[in-house]
Amino acid sequence: MSLDTTRSDTPPADRSAQVRATRVDLAALHRLAARFGFDDLVWNHITARVPGTQHAYLVGRFGLLHSEVTASNLLVVDSAGTIIEGDGDVNATALVIHTAVHNAQPDARFVFHSHAPEALAFCALDCELEFLQQDAGALYDRVGYHEWEGLSLDLAECDRLATNLGDNKALIMRNHGFLTVGATAGEAFVNMYYLVRAASVHLQAAASGLPRIAQNRDMWEKARDQYEHFAPGVYEWPALLRLLDAGEPGYRD
């Protein structure tokens, strides 16, 4: 089956380079998830839309640890879960969650789902995220909530996921985990990094039993607007790639 390239006017040689770069970035996202503790054995999933396509996605082979993912062993699937390129199995829950998000947000080229310990702890609480530290402000008013529906195997959940994400950058999935999106791999990763940290700060501050400072909405909106000058991933992603290249460059293979 050939890839759907109906959206692309890019010459084949340039498109091939874009696909290669996307594969490397997605492999890097998996390795960084493992390094930062955002992975969960062979579970979780991170996907990227194949450049030049509408409904073809790169996804890790089910059964691989995030630390085993490389640019070349990623699979290409369509929205029905049919494997277009590569050998192996695809986690069915990845199709329900990620197809919904990619379709809902055309600019969300990368979708990052995580079962980080802090995420799981926070998702068990009957409350919304408190914004308590400066860098959480980048996600202020950009976090949605999705109620648990069991394992994400029901295709009907796609529409509800998309609705609850809306045009936000992050989704807190009750009793399940976190999800972030990005136009770039760097944006998706940095959004997850700050979402997990915001949840961790909330948990630690609440556990202290001490009063928490509740800044007013105007201050958080100001912080969010200020962070527009430091687009997530622009400065961090090259540094994170250098980190990987120094210790585990095989992700590029």
C-alpha positions as CSV (number, residue, x, y, z in Angstrom):
1,M,0.0,0.0,0.0
2,S,1.4,3.4,-1.0
3,L,1.4,6.4,1.3
4,D,-1.2,9.1,0.9
5,T,0.6,12.1,-0.4
6,T,-2.4,14.2,-1.5
7,R,-1.4,17.1,0.8
8,S,2.1,17.4,-0.4
9,D,3.6,19.5,-3.2
10,T,7.1,18.7,-2.0
11,P,9.5,17.0,-4.4
12,P,10.1,13.3,-3.7
13,A,13.7,13.8,-2.7
14,D,12.8,16.6,-0.2
15,R,9.9,14.5,1.1
16,S,12.2,11.6,1.7
17,A,14.5,13.8,3.8
18,Q,11.5,15.0,5.8
19,V,10.4,11.5,6.5
20,R,13.9,10.5,7.6
21,A,14.1,13.5,9.9
22,T,10.7,12.7,11.4
23,R,11.8,9.1,12.0
24,V,14.9,10.3,13.9
25,D,12.9,12.8,16.0
26,L,10.3,10.2,16.9
27,A,13.0,7.7,17.8
28,A,14.6,10.4,19.9
29,L,11.3,11.0,21.7
30,H,11.1,7.4,22.7
31,R,14.7,7.4,24.0
32,L,14.1,10.6,26.0
33,A,10.9,9.2,27.4
34,A,12.9,6.3,28.8
35,R,15.6,8.6,30.2
36,F,13.2,10.8,31.9
37,G,10.9,8.1,33.3
38,F,8.0,8.8,31.1
39,D,7.8,5.3,29.7
40,D,6.1,2.1,31.0
41,L,7.7,-1.1,29.9
42,V,6.5,-1.8,26.3
43,W,3.3,0.3,26.9
44,N,2.6,4.0,26.1
45,H,2.9,5.2,22.6
46,I,4.3,8.2,20.8
47,T,3.4,8.9,17.2
48,A,4.2,11.2,14.3
49,R,2.3,12.0,11.2
50,V,4.3,11.0,8.1
51,P,5.2,14.2,6.2
52,G,3.2,14.6,3.0
53,T,0.3,12.4,4.2
54,Q,-3.0,13.0,5.8
55,H,-3.6,9.6,7.6
56,A,-0.3,7.8,7.8
57,Y,1.5,7.6,11.1
58,L,4.8,6.5,12.5
59,V,4.6,4.4,15.7
60,G,6.8,2.2,17.7
61,R,6.6,-1.6,17.3
62,F,4.5,-3.1,20.0
63,G,6.8,-5.2,22.3
64,L,9.8,-2.9,22.1
65,L,11.1,-0.9,25.1
66,H,11.3,2.8,24.4
67,S,15.1,2.4,24.8
68,E,15.1,-0.1,21.8
69,V,13.3,2.1,19.4
70,T,15.3,3.4,16.4
71,A,14.5,5.4,13.3
72,S,14.5,2.3,11.1
73,N,12.3,0.0,13.3
74,L,9.4,2.4,13.5
75,L,6.3,1.2,11.7
76,V,4.0,3.2,9.4
77,V,0.3,2.6,9.8
78,D,-2.8,4.1,8.4
79,S,-5.8,5.2,10.5
80,A,-7.4,1.8,10.3
81,G,-4.3,0.2,11.8
82,T,-3.0,-1.4,8.6
83,I,0.7,-1.6,8.6
84,I,2.1,0.1,5.5
85,E,5.8,-0.2,6.2
86,G,7.7,-2.3,8.7
87,D,7.3,-5.6,10.5
88,G,5.6,-6.3,13.8
89,D,2.5,-5.5,15.8
90,V,0.8,-2.3,16.7
91,N,-0.8,-1.6,20.1
92,A,-4.5,-1.3,19.3
93,T,-4.9,1.4,22.0
94,A,-2.4,3.6,20.2
95,L,-4.7,3.6,17.2
96,V,-7.8,4.8,19.2
97,I,-5.9,7.5,21.1
98,H,-3.5,8.8,18.5
99,T,-5.8,8.7,15.4
100,A,-8.3,10.8,17.3
101,V,-5.7,13.4,18.2
102,H,-4.0,13.6,14.9
103,N,-7.3,13.9,13.1
104,A,-8.6,16.6,15.6
105,Q,-5.5,18.7,15.4
106,P,-4.0,18.7,11.9
107,D,-1.0,20.7,13.3
108,A,-0.3,18.1,15.9
109,R,2.4,16.3,14.0
110,F,3.6,14.5,17.2
111,V,1.4,13.0,19.9
112,F,3.0,11.8,23.1
113,H,1.2,9.6,25.6
114,S,2.8,8.8,29.0
115,H,2.2,6.7,32.1
116,A,4.8,8.6,34.1
117,P,4.5,7.8,37.9
118,E,3.6,11.4,38.7
119,A,1.0,11.4,35.9
120,L,-0.6,8.2,37.2
121,A,-0.7,9.6,40.8
122,F,-2.3,12.8,39.7
123,C,-4.8,11.1,37.4
124,A,-6.1,9.3,40.4
125,L,-7.1,12.5,42.1
126,D,-10.6,14.1,41.9
127,C,-9.3,17.6,41.1
128,E,-8.0,19.7,38.3
129,L,-4.3,20.7,38.0
130,E,-3.3,23.7,40.2
131,F,-0.8,26.1,38.5
132,L,1.7,26.7,41.2
133,Q,5.1,27.4,39.6
134,Q,6.3,29.7,36.8
135,D,6.9,27.2,34.0
136,A,3.5,25.6,34.4
137,G,2.2,28.9,33.1
138,A,3.1,27.9,29.6
139,L,0.2,25.4,29.7
140,Y,-2.3,27.6,31.5
141,D,-5.8,27.2,30.0
142,R,-4.3,24.6,27.6
143,V,-5.0,21.4,29.5
144,G,-8.1,19.3,28.8
145,Y,-9.6,16.4,30.8
146,H,-10.9,13.0,29.6
147,E,-12.8,10.6,31.8
148,W,-11.6,7.0,31.9
149,E,-13.4,4.5,29.6
150,G,-11.4,1.4,30.3
151,L,-8.6,0.3,27.9
152,S,-8.8,2.5,24.9
153,L,-10.0,-0.1,22.5
154,D,-13.4,1.3,21.5
155,L,-13.3,3.4,18.3
156,A,-16.2,5.4,19.6
157,E,-13.9,6.9,22.2
158,C,-12.0,8.7,19.4
159,D,-14.6,11.4,19.1
160,R,-14.8,12.0,22.9
161,L,-11.0,12.1,23.1
162,A,-10.9,14.7,20.3
163,T,-13.6,16.8,21.9
164,N,-12.0,16.8,25.3
165,L,-8.6,17.7,23.9
166,G,-10.1,20.5,21.8
167,D,-7.4,22.9,20.8
168,N,-5.4,22.4,24.0
169,K,-1.8,21.3,24.1
170,A,-2.3,18.6,26.8
171,L,-4.9,16.2,28.0
172,I,-5.1,14.7,31.5
173,M,-6.7,11.2,31.1
174,R,-8.4,10.3,34.4
175,N,-7.1,7.0,35.9
176,H,-4.9,6.6,32.9
177,G,-2.1,9.0,32.1
178,F,-1.1,12.2,30.3
179,L,-1.0,13.2,26.6
180,T,0.6,16.1,24.9
181,V,0.8,17.3,21.3
182,G,3.2,19.4,19.3
183,A,3.9,20.6,15.8
184,T,7.5,19.4,16.5
185,A,8.9,16.6,18.6
186,G,10.5,19.2,20.8
187,E,7.2,20.9,21.5
188,A,5.5,17.6,22.4
189,F,8.3,16.6,24.7
190,V,8.7,19.9,26.5
191,N,4.9,20.1,26.9
192,M,5.0,16.7,28.6
193,Y,8.0,17.7,30.7
194,Y,6.3,20.7,32.1
195,L,2.9,18.9,32.5
196,V,4.6,16.1,34.5
197,R,6.5,18.7,36.6
198,A,3.4,20.7,37.3
199,A,1.6,17.6,38.5
200,S,4.6,16.7,40.7
201,V,4.7,20.1,42.2
202,H,1.0,20.0,42.9
203,L,1.3,16.6,44.6
204,Q,4.3,17.7,46.7
205,A,2.8,21.0,47.7
206,A,-0.5,19.5,48.6
207,A,1.2,16.7,50.6
208,S,3.1,19.3,52.7
209,G,-0.2,20.5,54.2
210,L,1.0,24.1,54.1
211,P,-1.0,26.9,52.4
212,R,-0.5,27.2,48.7
213,I,-0.2,30.5,46.9
214,A,-3.1,31.0,44.4
215,Q,-2.1,33.6,41.9
216,N,-4.9,35.3,40.1
217,R,-5.9,34.5,36.5
218,D,-4.3,37.7,35.2
219,M,-0.9,36.6,36.4
220,W,-1.1,33.2,34.8
221,E,-2.4,34.6,31.5
222,K,0.5,37.0,31.6
223,A,3.0,34.1,32.2
224,R,1.4,32.1,29.4
225,D,1.7,35.0,27.0
226,Q,5.3,35.6,28.0
227,Y,6.2,32.0,27.2
228,E,5.1,32.6,23.7
229,H,8.5,34.2,23.2
230,F,10.2,30.9,24.2
231,A,8.3,28.4,22.0
232,P,8.6,25.0,23.6
233,G,11.3,22.8,22.0
234,V,13.1,25.5,20.0
235,Y,16.0,25.8,22.4
236,E,15.5,22.5,24.3
237,W,15.3,20.0,21.5
238,P,18.8,20.6,20.0
239,A,20.2,20.2,23.5
240,L,18.3,17.0,24.2
241,L,19.5,15.5,20.9
242,R,23.1,16.4,21.9
243,L,22.4,14.5,25.2
244,L,21.3,11.4,23.2
245,D,24.1,11.7,20.7
246,A,26.7,11.7,23.4
247,G,25.3,8.6,25.2
248,E,23.2,6.5,22.8
249,P,23.5,7.6,19.2
250,G,22.0,4.3,17.9
251,Y,18.6,5.8,18.0
252,R,19.4,7.4,14.6
253,D,20.0,4.0,13.0
